[in-house]
Amino acid sequence: MGEPEAIAAPVHPTVEALIRHRLGEALGGLRGSLEAAMPMLVFVIVWSITTDRNLSLGAAAALTVVLALVRLVQRQTLQFVLGSIIATGLAAFFALRSGDAEDAFLPGILTSCAYLVGSLLSVLLRWPLVGIMVGFADQAAVAAGDAFRWRRNAAAVKVCSRLTLVLVAVYAIRVAIMGPLYLTDNVAGLTISKVVLGWPLWAGAVAVMGAMLLKGNTPIDPDDELVQPVDVSSH
């Protein structure tokens, strides 16, 4: 028998580097954001013009199929296309049930409210949402059964808490803008804000986070200056 196998140190040994990488994966860039939002917006626009349920759903479904086929041909992930199916389904359910196009935006507004409260609570409870993302993106820690080791590092908790407050601001902006538009039945404003407060707002948030992370060098491992290989032969 040879020496016990060890998990190599992760590619991103610091909290800041890992967060930058993880955020890039999660957002999916401009294309991922458009894929997630456009089918729902097509449904809303067609429904507002025609109030024809079948035509509205058909238009959204057709666009979703096209987006999915393009991804399949390019052998890329369907993550954001599948997300659009869920978003469009919820939007259609609310709009068709009430007959009002603005209700298609209600699930998104309620979701933003939930994320706003959840993100803020995560900071207050010292379980910042960004930190949880970091934990599960740290493959060495996950394999060792210690995905939350970052919480033993006070500096990492502080960094992740500050970054999570940026997310709180994102959700607060969405609710503050889209809430009044919904209450005043402003479908055009909701449609525009859905796009503007999607990827562009996320891009701004990532830029702020990037500036916060630029000079940081917080080790993920609370016990070492750099992450060391983890022996998992006993696991």
ChimeraX attribute file (.defattr): number of C-alpha atoms within 10 A of each C-alpha:
attribute: neighborCount
match mode: 1-to-1
recipient: residues
	/A:1	3
	/A:2	4
	/A:3	6
	/A:4	10
	/A:5	11
	/A:6	13
	/A:7	17
	/A:8	13
	/A:9	16
	/A:10	17
	/A:11	13
	/A:12	17
	/A:13	19
	/A:14	20
	/A:15	25
	/A:16	25
	/A:17	20
	/A:18	20
	/A:19	24
	/A:20	17
	/A:21	14
	/A:22	17
	/A:23	18
	/A:24	13
	/A:25	10
	/A:26	12
	/A:27	16
	/A:28	16
	/A:29	15
	/A:30	13
	/A:31	11
	/A:32	19
	/A:33	20
	/A:34	18
	/A:35	23
	/A:36	24
	/A:37	21
	/A:38	20
	/A:39	27
	/A:40	30
	/A:41	22
	/A:42	20
	/A:43	26
	/A:44	28
	/A:45	19
	/A:46	19
	/A:47	24
	/A:48	18
	/A:49	10
	/A:50	10
	/A:51	17
	/A:52	13
	/A:53	15
	/A:54	10
	/A:55	14
	/A:56	22
	/A:57	20
	/A:58	15
	/A:59	17
	/A:60	25
	/A:61	20
	/A:62	12
	/A:63	18
	/A:64	21
	/A:65	14
	/A:66	12
	/A:67	19
	/A:68	20
	/A:69	14
	/A:70	12
	/A:71	15
	/A:72	12
	/A:73	8
	/A:74	9
	/A:75	9
	/A:76	10
	/A:77	12
	/A:78	17
	/A:79	15
	/A:80	20
	/A:81	26
	/A:82	16
	/A:83	16
	/A:84	24
	/A:85	20
	/A:86	13
	/A:87	20
	/A:88	27
	/A:89	19
	/A:90	19
	/A:91	24
	/A:92	24
	/A:93	15
	/A:94	18
	/A:95	23
	/A:96	17
	/A:97	11
	/A:98	11
	/A:99	16
	/A:100	16
	/A:101	27
	/A:102	24
	/A:103	24
	/A:104	31
	/A:105	27
	/A:106	18
	/A:107	16
	/A:108	18
	/A:109	21
	/A:110	13
	/A:111	13
	/A:112	20
	/A:113	19
	/A:114	13
	/A:115	18
	/A:116	22
	/A:117	14
	/A:118	15
	/A:119	24
	/A:120	21
	/A:121	15
	/A:122	19
	/A:123	22
	/A:124	11
	/A:125	10
	/A:126	16
	/A:127	19
	/A:128	26
	/A:129	22
	/A:130	24
	/A:131	26
	/A:132	17
	/A:133	18
	/A:134	26
	/A:135	23
	/A:136	16
	/A:137	18
	/A:138	27
	/A:139	18
	/A:140	24
	/A:141	23
	/A:142	14
	/A:143	15
	/A:144	15
	/A:145	12
	/A:146	14
	/A:147	19
	/A:148	19
	/A:149	17
	/A:150	24
	/A:151	21
	/A:152	13
	/A:153	16
	/A:154	13
	/A:155	17
	/A:156	23
	/A:157	20
	/A:158	16
	/A:159	19
	/A:160	26
	/A:161	24
	/A:162	16
	/A:163	24
	/A:164	22
	/A:165	20
	/A:166	18
	/A:167	22
	/A:168	21
	/A:169	15
	/A:170	21
	/A:171	22
	/A:172	16
	/A:173	16
	/A:174	21
	/A:175	20
	/A:176	13
	/A:177	16
	/A:178	24
	/A:179	17
	/A:180	13
	/A:181	19
	/A:182	20
	/A:183	10
	/A:184	11
	/A:185	14
	/A:186	14
	/A:187	20
	/A:188	15
	/A:189	16
	/A:190	23
	/A:191	20
	/A:192	13
	/A:193	15
	/A:194	21
	/A:195	16
	/A:196	13
	/A:197	19
	/A:198	18
	/A:199	20
	/A:200	14
	/A:201	16
	/A:202	19
	/A:203	16
	/A:204	14
	/A:205	17
	/A:206	19
	/A:207	12
	/A:208	14
	/A:209	21
	/A:210	18
	/A:211	11
	/A:212	14
	/A:213	18
	/A:214	12
	/A:215	9
	/A:216	14
	/A:217	16
	/A:218	20
	/A:219	21
	/A:220	30
	/A:221	20
	/A:222	17
	/A:223	13
	/A:224	9
	/A:225	13
	/A:226	15
	/A:227	20
	/A:228	16
	/A:229	14
	/A:230	15
	/A:231	15
	/A:232	14
	/A:233	11
	/A:234	6
	/A:235	7
